[in-house]
Amino acid sequence: MANQVTRTYVASIRNHRQVCDDLDSLGFAASKLWNVARWTCDRIWHETGTIPGDSALKAYLKSHERYADLNAQSSQAILEELAEAFESWYAHRENGNGDANPPGYRKHGDDHPRSTVTFKEDGFKHDSDHNRIRLSKGANLKDSWSDFVLCEYAADPDVDVQNVQQVRAVWTGDEWELHIVCRVETGDPEPPGDQVAGIDLGICNFAAIAVGDEALLYPGGALKEDDYYFQKERAKCDDSDSHTAHRLDRKRRGRRDHFLHAVSADMVAECTARNVGTIAVGDLSGIREGTDWSDHGNLDLHGWAFDRFIEMLEYKASERGISVERVDERDTSKSCAPCGTTDDNQRVERGLYVCEACGLVANADVNGAENIRQKGLPNLACDGGDRDNGWMAQPVVRLFDKSTGQVAPQEQVSREP
């Protein structure tokens, strides 16, 4: 049976000069509707003490003049985005991040920025033969019932744009581009082998992988450097809702997403090369609850998109026939993988794990990854019994190379700033 996955392809607009004004009007309209909905949230908050969800916002605003500036589904997507932003803010606050701010207004003085406009099933028509997409306008922006925006796009020549599910018009700061979301069939590939890999996710080291007799380490230094840089640059902005602040946020998210994509793709490739058919990854759904990581640690932790990374890992692995299982992380950082001894004091310092019971000296994250791997094994007896554990102290380090945007062995990564 064929597997279906979602892919987003970025396409340039070949007739940009002809459609730019129309796309500007839609982008400005999206910002105005966002602001109306944001004001409505404030009013409902003061009257009821609660922030409305997207269903309530749609009911409140479906007859508002600004709602009809866009296709109905595009307006709904704006309200869904705002509700999701409030939910994210709540989650940050509940997890102890006092610096988190609620979603703001999209307005710079008297000017509105160009917001992303999402076109769902009823909002676009795709002509795959001529690489054209027709985008719907709202009733208020139409000169006639048949008025629409016809974009001619250019995608990567290796991409077959078919089965389009959604289209987003995105302003990059210089021009508009299209993000085309497609449903792609990947077939039903056979797994590369029957080996099991364990992945331990963390902060200083973003991930460690144990594959039974070998370990790979992915330091998170590049991502932390980016976070530090963008936090410092954003602190220089007098207005947290300014154009500069939003541009920095977009760039930071883009850099982070690229890092996560690069690392997850490299992990899947390395696991494939080692005949891995199953990846066990620590379930971090409760990692932010009940643990004090210090103020600095908590801020770092909230910056890691663990769930997003695992989602990337899952769909990339499925294309190679590799299954991904989330396993309980309980005690995996405290227990000795070879002998099972559990002691809070065995992690003697950051990065080093020493077991007095069996004499193991290992990289602490690799030890955690091996514990996770063993939880993913269907039967420990088939994994080879007693083994030499020297590999746990000397993982192969793979670094994200900012100069190429790819992951490579440590010795191949450029040291230039």
Backbone hydrogen bonds, N-H to C=O, Kabsch-Sander energy under -0.5 kcal/mol:
donor,donor_aa,acceptor,acceptor_aa,energy
3,N,187,G,-2.2
5,V,184,V,-2.9
7,R,182,C,-2.8
9,Y,7,R,-0.5
9,Y,180,I,-2.8
11,A,9,Y,-0.5
11,A,178,L,-3.2
12,S,154,A,-1.9
13,I,176,W,-0.5
14,R,12,S,-0.7
14,R,152,E,-3.0
15,N,152,E,-0.8
16,H,13,I,-1.0
18,Q,15,N,-0.7
19,V,15,N,-1.5
20,C,16,H,-1.9
23,L,19,V,-2.5
24,D,20,C,-2.7
25,S,21,D,-2.2
26,L,22,D,-1.9
27,G,23,L,-2.8
28,F,24,D,-2.9
29,A,25,S,-2.1
30,A,26,L,-2.2
31,S,27,G,-1.5
32,K,28,F,-2.1
33,L,29,A,-2.4
34,W,30,A,-2.1
35,N,31,S,-2.3
36,V,32,K,-2.3
37,A,33,L,-2.6
38,R,34,W,-2.7
39,W,35,N,-2.5
40,T,36,V,-2.2
41,C,37,A,-2.2
42,D,38,R,-1.8
43,R,39,W,-2.2
44,I,40,T,-2.6
45,W,41,C,-2.5
46,H,42,D,-2.3
47,E,43,R,-1.6
48,T,44,I,-2.9
49,G,44,I,-0.6
49,G,45,W,-2.1
50,T,44,I,-0.6
57,L,53,G,-2.2
58,K,54,D,-2.3
59,A,55,S,-1.9
60,Y,56,A,-2.3
61,L,57,L,-2.4
62,K,58,K,-1.4
64,H,61,L,-1.8
67,Y,64,H,-0.7
68,A,64,H,-0.8
68,A,65,E,-0.8
69,D,66,R,-1.4
70,L,67,Y,-0.9
74,S,71,N,-0.5
75,S,71,N,-2.3
76,Q,72,A,-2.3
77,A,73,Q,-1.8
78,I,74,S,-1.5
79,L,75,S,-1.9
80,E,76,Q,-2.4
81,E,77,A,-2.2
82,L,78,I,-2.1
83,A,79,L,-2.3
84,E,80,E,-2.3
85,A,81,E,-2.1
86,F,82,L,-2.1
87,E,83,A,-2.1
88,S,84,E,-2.5
89,W,85,A,-2.1
90,Y,86,F,-2.5
91,A,87,E,-2.3
92,H,88,S,-2.2
93,R,89,W,-2.4
94,E,90,Y,-2.9
95,N,91,A,-1.6
96,G,93,R,-1.6
97,N,92,H,-2.7
98,G,96,G,-1.4
100,A,97,N,-1.4
107,K,105,Y,-1.1
108,H,111,D,-3.5
109,G,107,K,-0.6
111,D,108,H,-2.1
115,S,27,G,-1.7
115,S,113,P,-0.7
117,V,169,A,-2.0
119,F,167,V,-3.5
120,K,118,T,-0.6
123,G,120,K,-2.3
124,F,121,E,-0.7
125,K,134,R,-1.7
127,D,125,K,-0.5
127,D,132,R,-3.3
128,S,126,H,-0.7
130,H,127,D,-0.7
131,N,127,D,-0.5
132,R,127,D,-2.0
133,I,151,C,-2.6
134,R,125,K,-3.0
135,L,133,I,-0.6
135,L,149,V,-3.4
136,S,123,G,-2.7
137,K,147,D,-0.6
138,G,69,D,-1.4
140,N,68,A,-2.2
141,L,138,G,-1.3
142,K,138,G,-0.6
142,K,139,A,-0.9
147,D,144,S,-1.8
149,V,135,L,-2.7
150,L,148,F,-0.6
151,C,133,I,-2.8
151,C,149,V,-0.8
153,Y,131,N,-2.3
153,Y,151,C,-0.6
154,A,12,S,-2.3
159,V,156,D,-2.2
161,V,159,V,-0.8
162,Q,160,D,-1.3
165,Q,181,V,-3.4
166,Q,181,V,-1.5
167,V,119,F,-2.3
168,R,179,H,-2.2
169,A,117,V,-2.7
170,V,168,R,-0.7
170,V,177,E,-2.8
172,T,170,V,-0.6
172,T,175,E,-2.8
177,E,170,V,-2.0
178,L,11,A,-2.7
179,H,168,R,-2.7
180,I,9,Y,-3.2
180,I,178,L,-0.6
181,V,166,Q,-2.9
181,V,179,H,-0.6
182,C,7,R,-3.3
182,C,180,I,-0.6
183,R,163,N,-2.1
184,V,5,V,-3.5
184,V,182,C,-0.6
186,T,3,N,-3.2
187,G,3,N,-0.6
195,Q,275,N,-2.3
197,A,278,T,-2.4
198,G,210,A,-2.6
199,I,280,A,-2.7
200,D,208,A,-2.5
201,L,199,I,-0.5
202,G,206,F,-1.7
206,F,204,C,-0.7
206,F,218,Y,-1.0
207,A,218,Y,-1.6
208,A,200,D,-1.9
209,I,216,L,-3.0
210,A,198,G,-2.5
211,V,214,E,-2.8
213,D,211,V,-0.7
216,L,209,I,-2.2
217,L,396,V,-3.0
218,Y,207,A,-3.1
220,G,204,C,-2.6
224,K,220,G,-2.3
225,E,221,G,-2.6
226,D,222,A,-1.8
227,D,223,L,-2.3
228,Y,224,K,-2.5
229,Y,225,E,-2.5
230,F,226,D,-2.8
231,Q,227,D,-2.3
232,K,228,Y,-2.1
233,E,229,Y,-2.5
234,R,230,F,-2.5
235,A,231,Q,-1.7
236,K,232,K,-0.6
236,K,233,E,-0.8
237,C,234,R,-1.6
240,S,238,D,-0.5
242,S,239,D,-1.8
246,H,242,S,-2.3
247,R,243,H,-2.4
248,L,244,T,-2.3
249,D,245,A,-2.2
250,R,246,H,-2.5
251,K,247,R,-2.3
252,R,248,L,-2.6
253,R,249,D,-2.5
254,G,250,R,-2.5
255,R,251,K,-2.5
256,R,252,R,-2.4
257,D,253,R,-2.8
258,H,254,G,-2.2
259,F,255,R,-2.2
260,L,256,R,-2.5
261,H,257,D,-2.6
262,A,258,H,-2.7
263,V,259,F,-2.6
264,S,260,L,-2.4
265,A,261,H,-2.4
266,D,262,A,-2.1
267,M,263,V,-2.6
268,V,264,S,-2.2
269,A,265,A,-2.1
270,E,266,D,-2.7
271,C,267,M,-2.6
272,T,268,V,-2.4
273,A,269,A,-2.0
274,R,270,E,-0.8
274,R,271,C,-0.6
275,N,272,T,-1.6
276,V,271,C,-2.3
277,G,195,Q,-2.6
278,T,195,Q,-1.6
279,I,323,S,-2.9
280,A,197,A,-3.4
280,A,278,T,-0.5
281,V,279,I,-0.6
281,V,325,E,-2.8
282,G,199,I,-1.8
283,D,327,V,-3.1
284,L,282,G,-0.7
287,I,284,L,-1.7
289,E,286,G,-1.5
293,W,291,T,-0.7
297,G,293,W,-0.6
298,N,294,S,-3.1
299,L,295,D,-2.0
300,D,296,H,-2.3
301,L,297,G,-2.9
302,H,298,N,-2.4
303,G,299,L,-0.8
303,G,300,D,-0.9
304,W,300,D,-0.7
304,W,301,L,-1.2
306,F,304,W,-1.5
309,F,305,A,-2.5
310,I,306,F,-2.5
311,E,307,D,-2.1
312,M,308,R,-2.1
313,L,309,F,-2.6
314,E,310,I,-2.6
315,Y,311,E,-2.1
316,K,312,M,-2.2
317,A,313,L,-2.5
318,S,314,E,-2.2
319,E,315,Y,-1.0
320,R,317,A,-1.5
321,G,318,S,-1.2
322,I,317,A,-2.5
323,S,277,G,-2.2
325,E,279,I,-3.2
327,V,281,V,-2.3
327,V,325,E,-0.5
329,E,283,D,-0.5
332,T,329,E,-2.3
334,K,331,D,-0.5
335,S,331,D,-2.1
336,C,341,T,-2.5
337,A,335,S,-0.6
340,G,336,C,-2.6
343,D,334,K,-1.4
343,D,341,T,-0.5
346,Q,343,D,-1.6
348,V,346,Q,-1.4
349,E,352,L,-1.1
352,L,349,E,-2.3
353,Y,362,A,-2.9
354,V,346,Q,-2.9
355,C,360,L,-2.5
356,E,354,V,-0.6
359,G,355,C,-1.9
362,A,353,Y,-2.8
363,N,392,M,-2.5
364,A,351,G,-1.0
367,N,363,N,-2.4
368,G,364,A,-1.9
369,A,365,D,-2.4
370,E,366,V,-2.6
371,N,367,N,-2.0
372,I,368,G,-2.1
373,R,369,A,-2.5
374,Q,370,E,-2.3
375,K,371,N,-1.5
376,G,372,I,-1.2
376,G,373,R,-0.6
377,L,373,R,-0.6
377,L,374,Q,-0.7
382,C,379,N,-1.4
383,D,380,L,-1.9
384,G,381,A,-0.7
385,G,380,L,-0.6
392,M,389,N,-1.5
393,A,390,G,-1.6
394,Q,390,G,-0.5
394,Q,391,W,-0.7
396,V,215,A,-3.1
397,V,395,P,-0.5
398,R,217,L,-3.0
399,L,408,A,-2.4
401,D,399,L,-0.6
401,D,406,Q,-3.3
402,K,400,F,-0.8
404,T,401,D,-0.9
405,G,401,D,-2.7
406,Q,401,D,-0.8
408,A,399,L,-2.4
410,Q,397,V,-2.2
412,Q,409,P,-2.0
413,V,409,P,-0.7
413,V,410,Q,-1.0
